[in-house]
Amino acid sequence: MKRLILLLVFCLFEYANATEISSVVVKVIAKSDKSWDGMKLPAYPKGNPEVTILDITIPPHTKLHWHKHPVINAGILVKGKLTVIKEDGETLKLKEGDTIVELVETWHYGVNESDKPAQIIVFYAGIKNKPVTILK
């Protein structure tokens, strides 16, 4: 009888867990093997991996410095609007909720031309003790 009760309790516990898990929703918001300009992403560099996640707020009417990223990175614009511009003039306009698979080893800058701050969360797949951004 104890085994039957134990089995019943176990089954109820598993059912409760399955019910909770079934309410989890997973949504892919970005998945790509190319950066936003269509270029194939490079292989990951060799070395000790280090993941960096930055929460970057760009004030209204602010232009960032020219820079490039030596590592693969991607982000999501949480608030505001942001324009990313390459050296050749190619442009990407982001609005709140948009994702970006960033350029690697390509000079570019971002500009917030709006009257509100722009906030972007960026994930970098880098190498320990190596920069994720290089200024021009």
VOGUZA-393982 format. One line per field, with one value per residue (C-alpha): residue in one letter; x, y, z; residue number from 1; chain. Coordinates in steps of 0.5 Angstrom, whole numbers. Layout:
aa a;...
xx X;...
yy Y;...
zz Z;...
i NUM;...
ch A;...
***
This chain:
aa m;k;r;l;i;l;l;l;v;f;c;l;f;e;y;a;n;a;t;e;i;s;s;v;v;v;k;v;i;a;k;s;d;k;s;w;d;g;m;k;l;p;a;y;p;k;g;n;p;e;v;t;i;l;d;i;t;i;p;p;h;t;k;l;h;w;h;k;h;p;v;i;n;a;g;i;l;v;k;g;k;l;t;v;i;k;e;d;g;e;t;l;k;l;k;e;g;d;t;i;v;e;l;v;e;t;w;h;y;g;v;n;e;s;d;k;p;a;q;i;i;v;f;y;a;g;i;k;n;k;p;v;t;i;l;k
xx 0;6;9;2;1;9;7;1;5;10;6;2;9;11;4;5;12;10;4;8;13;8;7;14;14;21;21;27;29;35;39;44;50;51;52;46;50;49;57;58;60;68;70;70;77;82;83;79;72;69;62;61;54;53;47;49;45;46;43;39;42;49;54;58;66;68;69;70;69;74;69;62;56;49;44;37;35;30;28;29;31;38;42;48;52;58;64;61;55;50;45;41;35;33;27;25;25;29;35;42;47;53;59;65;72;68;69;62;58;52;47;41;38;32;29;29;35;37;38;41;43;49;52;59;63;70;76;79;83;82;77;70;71;76;76;78
yy 0;5;4;5;12;13;12;16;22;21;21;27;31;29;32;38;39;38;43;48;47;46;54;56;59;60;65;65;73;72;67;68;66;73;80;85;87;80;78;71;71;69;63;64;66;61;62;62;64;70;72;79;82;90;95;101;107;112;119;123;126;123;120;114;114;110;103;95;89;83;78;76;80;81;85;87;95;95;102;108;108;107;108;104;106;103;106;105;109;102;104;100;103;100;101;98;91;90;85;86;81;86;87;84;87;92;100;103;107;108;115;116;122;122;126;120;115;109;103;96;90;87;80;79;72;74;71;73;79;81;87;87;94;97;105;108
zz 0;2;-5;-9;-5;-6;-14;-14;-10;-15;-21;-19;-17;-25;-27;-24;-26;-33;-33;-30;-36;-41;-40;-42;-48;-52;-58;-63;-63;-67;-71;-77;-79;-83;-80;-81;-88;-91;-89;-87;-79;-78;-74;-67;-65;-61;-54;-47;-49;-45;-46;-44;-44;-44;-43;-47;-46;-52;-50;-55;-61;-60;-65;-63;-65;-71;-68;-70;-66;-67;-64;-66;-62;-63;-59;-58;-58;-51;-52;-57;-64;-67;-74;-75;-81;-84;-88;-95;-92;-92;-86;-81;-78;-71;-67;-60;-60;-66;-66;-69;-71;-71;-76;-75;-77;-80;-78;-77;-72;-69;-68;-64;-68;-63;-57;-53;-50;-54;-50;-53;-49;-53;-52;-54;-56;-54;-52;-45;-44;-51;-53;-55;-59;-62;-63;-70
i 1;2;3;4;5;6;7;8;9;10;11;12;13;14;15;16;17;18;19;20;21;22;23;24;25;26;27;28;29;30;31;32;33;34;35;36;37;38;39;40;41;42;43;44;45;46;47;48;49;50;51;52;53;54;55;56;57;58;59;60;61;62;63;64;65;66;67;68;69;70;71;72;73;74;75;76;77;78;79;80;81;82;83;84;85;86;87;88;89;90;91;92;93;94;95;96;97;98;99;100;101;102;103;104;105;106;107;108;109;110;111;112;113;114;115;116;117;118;119;120;121;122;123;124;125;126;127;128;129;130;131;132;133;134;135;136
ch A;A;A;A;A;A;A;A;A;A;A;A;A;A;A;A;A;A;A;A;A;A;A;A;A;A;A;A;A;A;A;A;A;A;A;A;A;A;A;A;A;A;A;A;A;A;A;A;A;A;A;A;A;A;A;A;A;A;A;A;A;A;A;A;A;A;A;A;A;A;A;A;A;A;A;A;A;A;A;A;A;A;A;A;A;A;A;A;A;A;A;A;A;A;A;A;A;A;A;A;A;A;A;A;A;A;A;A;A;A;A;A;A;A;A;A;A;A;A;A;A;A;A;A;A;A;A;A;A;A;A;A;A;A;A;A
***
